[in-house]
Amino acid sequence: MNYSDLTRRDWMKRLSLGAGFGVGLGFWNENEAEADLRIRNDAPPGQLAQNLETPPCRLEDGKIIRPQSPIPKISETDVLVIGGGAAGTAAAICAARAGAKVTLVERYGYFGGLITGGLVLKILSHRATGNQLVGRGITEEMLQRLEKMPNGLDSDYRKTEPNVDAEVYKYLLVEMISEAGIDVYLHSWALDAIMDGNTCRGAIFQTKMGPQAILAKQTIDTTGDGDIFASAGCEHEIRTYWIGLVHRIGHVDRAAPPAGTKKPRGLGDGTPIPGVQWVNMSGPDGNGLDVVTLSKLEMSHRKQIWKQVQEIRNTPGYEKTFLVETAPQIGVRVTRVLRAVHNMTLADAENGRKFEDCIGIGGAWFGEHAAWEIPYKALIPKTIDNLLTAGRSTAAEPKMSELVRVIVPCWVTGQAAGCAATLAVKNGTAVRNVDYPELRKLLLEQKVFLG
Ligand SMILES: Cc1cc2nc3c(=O)[nH]c(=O)nc-3n(C[C@H](O)[C@H](O)[C@H](O)COP(=O)(O)OP(=O)(O)OC[C@H]3O[C@@H](n4cnc5c(N)ncnc54)[C@H](O)[C@@H]3O)c2cc1C
């Protein structure tokens, strides 16, 4: 038979006979009918292919037009978590443990977001005044597991703000996500929410197979940048903030500067690997959603880092210092922040305000800082249903985002969002109507500290 005579269904039959994408790995839960919709006009590897079915974009009177075409549904799930950083991984793991069928989607090939891809290695905000441990639940579990792994943490989290190793944490997340039985799609960049009126029903993703859809009963936007809540029509703010690029340098422990040598700039903070330091960068204020800004900063930050490392190497005793790596992911701190049912304020945190829907507690950056409560309403959009956020896009005024955006509150809000979404699925309610006493009970079962 001539290959051009084959229909798409024929191709899929052939694919499912062979080692088709994901088939037999026990990793994806879709059935064959769904798989049938999945492929985008491509033939199996090694065969002649030509796209005759999906019309490409066309130029019309100087405008670029994207034609409408149906999008294949790759999967259907209870809880769809979009973005596998601190908040998203916590949300997915905690939702799966609470009994939901969970799908986690991430644009890159690894989990951890800014911690692993951005090389942000210092864990902040799990302790408050008087060394009170407020980061428990999934936070403490992760810290405990990391400290048991070779080079996981560089110090005791009960007494300090430890630094974590990015590769160890990447591996731990793979382990925890696998244990929880979560369906995973990596290399999948979420584009748009799928809306049914005011209710979010999932999202579509760009992949190398073309756009794919995942339908969900509940969706959690943990992209950090609110990509999905923005597309769903949720009210939000767009903020500019410092955009830096972190790097790691090596051989620092073996530096032998002659007495009186001035310590060079840019030696950074320790890591669990002896002699390797991570070097933070504030960077200029910019819009972390703007692709031109991001492209320019990727270029100029690398030049600056290179120059800084050469300056260190030109310092007597530091000649053998070397650049281990620049972060694969640029350090975007804050972009879109949800305007939620409740927006957190610094005054509330400083005054120790109690919330009747408290879902977790934050601590200090460094030093002394009283514990502060996080209300569930800061994760819920004002008008759109069955969509939550967590992590650095959680609703907070700018000064309060400073506290909310660090790693531990991202784990804390992620855990709460995962639990709340699961209860909404179990009870068939909108996520904004989740019964707080039931949510509190589940969070306490998952060992979250609620004061
Ligand atoms: C330079 C810098 C230094 C910092 N220093 C510290 C520090 O010392 N200590 C501290 O505690 N905190 C620090 N922070 C803050 C902290 O690291 C982050 O705010 C926190 O890790 C954010 O977690 P998150 O899960 O909300 O977002 P992210 O870590 O940004 O995770 C979002 C995830 O979603 C994915 N994603 C994004 N868009 C899409 C999409 N459309 N489709 C699919 N996937 C998508 C991303 O790839 C990523 O994996 C720092 C931040 C920066 C940038």
The ligand as an SDF file (V2000), in Angstrom:
LIG
                    3D

 53 58  0  0  0  0  0  0  0  0999 V2000
   17.0420   34.9060   41.5240 C   0  0  0  0  0  0  0  0  0  0  0  0
   16.1030   34.4290   42.6050 C   0  0  0  0  0  0  0  0  0  0  0  0
   16.5690   34.2230   43.8870 C   0  0  0  0  0  0  0  0  0  0  0  0
   15.7070   33.7600   44.8830 C   0  0  0  0  0  0  0  0  0  0  0  0
   16.2080   33.4820   46.1200 N   0  0  0  0  0  0  0  0  0  0  0  0
   15.4470   32.7970   47.0070 C   0  0  0  0  0  0  0  0  0  0  0  0
   16.0270   32.2470   48.1790 C   0  0  0  0  0  0  0  0  0  0  0  0
   17.2260   32.4210   48.4610 O   0  0  0  0  0  0  0  0  0  0  0  0
   15.2170   31.5140   49.0060 N   0  0  0  0  0  0  0  0  0  0  0  0
   13.8900   31.3150   48.7450 C   0  0  0  0  0  0  0  0  0  0  0  0
   13.2130   30.6290   49.5390 O   0  0  0  0  0  0  0  0  0  0  0  0
   13.3210   31.8230   47.6350 N   0  0  0  0  0  0  0  0  0  0  0  0
   14.0720   32.5270   46.7620 C   0  0  0  0  0  0  0  0  0  0  0  0
   13.5230   32.9730   45.5810 N   0  0  0  0  0  0  0  0  0  0  0  0
   12.0660   32.7580   45.3390 C   0  0  0  0  0  0  0  0  0  0  0  0
   11.7130   31.3160   45.0380 C   0  0  0  0  0  0  0  0  0  0  0  0
   12.7870   30.6150   44.4990 O   0  0  0  0  0  0  0  0  0  0  0  0
   10.5550   31.2090   44.0350 C   0  0  0  0  0  0  0  0  0  0  0  0
    9.6290   32.2540   44.1830 O   0  0  0  0  0  0  0  0  0  0  0  0
    9.8070   29.8930   44.1930 C   0  0  0  0  0  0  0  0  0  0  0  0
   10.7250   28.8200   44.0290 O   0  0  0  0  0  0  0  0  0  0  0  0
    8.6720   29.8610   43.1720 C   0  0  0  0  0  0  0  0  0  0  0  0
    8.0190   28.6140   43.1390 O   0  0  0  0  0  0  0  0  0  0  0  0
    6.7210   28.4360   42.2370 P   0  0  0  0  0  0  0  0  0  0  0  0
    6.4010   26.9910   42.2200 O   0  0  0  0  0  0  0  0  0  0  0  0
    5.6740   29.4010   42.6360 O   0  0  0  0  0  0  0  0  0  0  0  0
    7.1790   28.9370   40.7700 O   0  0  0  0  0  0  0  0  0  0  0  0
    8.3220   28.3740   39.8180 P   0  0  0  0  0  0  0  0  0  0  0  0
    9.4570   27.8300   40.5740 O   0  0  0  0  0  0  0  0  0  0  0  0
    8.5690   29.4750   38.8460 O   0  0  0  0  0  0  0  0  0  0  0  0
    7.6180   27.1620   39.0950 O   0  0  0  0  0  0  0  0  0  0  0  0
    6.7600   27.3150   37.9850 C   0  0  0  0  0  0  0  0  0  0  0  0
    6.8760   26.0660   37.1320 C   0  0  0  0  0  0  0  0  0  0  0  0
    5.9370   26.1400   36.0770 O   0  0  0  0  0  0  0  0  0  0  0  0
    6.5760   25.8660   34.8270 C   0  0  0  0  0  0  0  0  0  0  0  0
    5.8340   26.6310   33.8360 N   0  0  0  0  0  0  0  0  0  0  0  0
    5.7880   27.9840   33.6940 C   0  0  0  0  0  0  0  0  0  0  0  0
    4.9560   28.3190   32.7000 N   0  0  0  0  0  0  0  0  0  0  0  0
    4.4780   27.1520   32.1870 C   0  0  0  0  0  0  0  0  0  0  0  0
    3.5580   26.8610   31.1570 C   0  0  0  0  0  0  0  0  0  0  0  0
    2.9490   27.8260   30.4530 N   0  0  0  0  0  0  0  0  0  0  0  0
    3.2950   25.5580   30.8900 N   0  0  0  0  0  0  0  0  0  0  0  0
    3.8870   24.5580   31.6060 C   0  0  0  0  0  0  0  0  0  0  0  0
    4.7620   24.7950   32.6110 N   0  0  0  0  0  0  0  0  0  0  0  0
    5.0360   26.0850   32.9140 C   0  0  0  0  0  0  0  0  0  0  0  0
    7.9930   26.3480   35.0230 C   0  0  0  0  0  0  0  0  0  0  0  0
    8.8970   25.7510   34.1250 O   0  0  0  0  0  0  0  0  0  0  0  0
    8.2550   25.9430   36.4870 C   0  0  0  0  0  0  0  0  0  0  0  0
    8.6970   24.6210   36.5990 O   0  0  0  0  0  0  0  0  0  0  0  0
   14.3470   33.4970   44.5760 C   0  0  0  0  0  0  0  0  0  0  0  0
   13.8710   33.6980   43.2810 C   0  0  0  0  0  0  0  0  0  0  0  0
   14.7380   34.1570   42.3000 C   0  0  0  0  0  0  0  0  0  0  0  0
   14.2100   34.3190   40.9180 C   0  0  0  0  0  0  0  0  0  0  0  0
  1  2  1  0
  2  3  1  0
  2 52  2  0
  3  4  2  0
  4  5  1  0
  4 50  1  0
  5  6  2  0
  6  7  1  0
  6 13  1  0
  7  8  2  0
  7  9  1  0
  9 10  1  0
 10 11  2  0
 10 12  1  0
 12 13  2  0
 13 14  1  0
 14 15  1  0
 14 50  1  0
 15 16  1  0
 16 17  1  0
 16 18  1  0
 18 19  1  0
 18 20  1  0
 20 21  1  0
 20 22  1  0
 22 23  1  0
 23 24  1  0
 24 25  2  0
 24 26  1  0
 24 27  1  0
 27 28  1  0
 28 29  2  0
 28 30  1  0
 28 31  1  0
 31 32  1  0
 32 33  1  0
 33 34  1  0
 33 48  1  0
 34 35  1  0
 35 36  1  0
 35 46  1  0
 36 37  1  0
 36 45  1  0
 37 38  2  0
 38 39  1  0
 39 40  1  0
 39 45  2  0
 40 41  1  0
 40 42  2  0
 42 43  1  0
 43 44  2  0
 44 45  1  0
 46 47  1  0
 46 48  1  0
 48 49  1  0
 50 51  2  0
 51 52  1  0
 52 53  1  0
M  END
$$$$
